[in-house]
Amino acid sequence: MGFEYIKKDTPLDRMNPLVKMSYVGIALIYALTMNNVTQLAVVIVWLLIATLWWIVGKVELRSLGILLSLLKYMVLFLMVLQGLTYRFGDQTVLFKFFDWPSADGTTNYGELTAGGVLFGFFVSTRIMAVLAVLPIFTMTTSMSRLNAALAKIRVPQKITFMFITAMRFVPLVQESWNAIIDAQKIRGFDIDKANFYQKIRRAYIPIVTPLILLMFRRAMDLEVAINARAFGAKKERTYIEDISFKPVDYVGFLAVGIIFVFIMYLQFFQADLLWSYLVLIVTTTVTLISSVAVSIGLVALLQQANTFLLGLPYLGFYFGYFDQHALAGFGGVVGLLVTVFVIYKLIRRRIG
């Protein structure tokens, strides 16, 4: 499963689960303290540090791909939503979808602004900052060690059981979902090739219904199992694994503390400086690419292609919409790229 524990022999696997829980804890604190777009530069540092933990824990990069695939639609939605509604910062209009002026006539909510898109991406990074750390905890920590660690700090057994059961049910739901989809394919319906309306009408409802029933059956089986094992008995429990703190755990706590202090220092004292460096790097890169494109004649070629597209009968109106509301002088080319991408996705869905 995507984020299920996989047994490995790494320093993070041998580390006490409380160390990794503290890392998730500072991730939550860090995300809550983010309140300015200029702090996006600090997020890059945070993600680089999280990447080091991924490497040390030998967390599969496939899991990072799954994480990004889950986030891409959320990021796109927030960027578009904030781009249409957020009216602070840079008010440069990137694209005009429609006219929806505000009551005082000062704002058009049909215009996608650069400041709103940037703020939407900033909101998304707050979620990414936490989600980038969660696989480090879930994929390097066995449930038995987590249970023993929570019991060691006197967390009530019922709360520990609810927490671990919730974590365990996530991969179980994913496993059951995949099994039901495979059963649907055997019966001649491939959900991957269905369009959106077919998925809603013929796929998701027949999948969700048995999924819910299967989860209820698993819950009843779990109830019988815990009652048979005398769950909640007052007798003091014992644990197979030794969960006492070892030198690697103290090193882990020290590393988490240093990361927290370092990130908070950057967050409150150096965010503007890092942002200026990031803007300088992006501006320099864009300027360099633009100068190279001009020197090799690429800009002139794109402008000629754009003029040709705008002059096409019937289609010129479509490409002209992009040229008017997106990138003047290059909007037709942008419209063509959008069309090619949509056609490619449709063909891939049809033959895939």
Secondary structure, 3 states (H helix, E strand, C coil): CCCCCCCCCCHHHHCCHHHHHHHHHHHHHHHHHCCCHHHHHHHHHHHHHHHHHHHHCCCCHHHHHHHHHHHHHHHHHHHHHHHHHCCCCCCCEEEECCCCECCCCCCECCEEEHHHHHHHHHHHHHHHHHHCCHHHHHCCCCHHHHHHHHHHCCCCHHHHHHHHHHHHHHHHHHHHHHHHHHHHHHCCCCHHHCCHHHHHHHHHHHHHHHHHHHHHHHHHHHHHHHHHCCCCCCCCCCCCCCCCCCHHHHHHHHHHHHHHHHHHHHHHHHHHHHHHHHHHHHHHHHHHHHHHHHHCCHHHHHHHHHHHHHCCCCHHHHHHHHHHHCCCCCHHHHHHHHHHHHHHHHHHHHHC
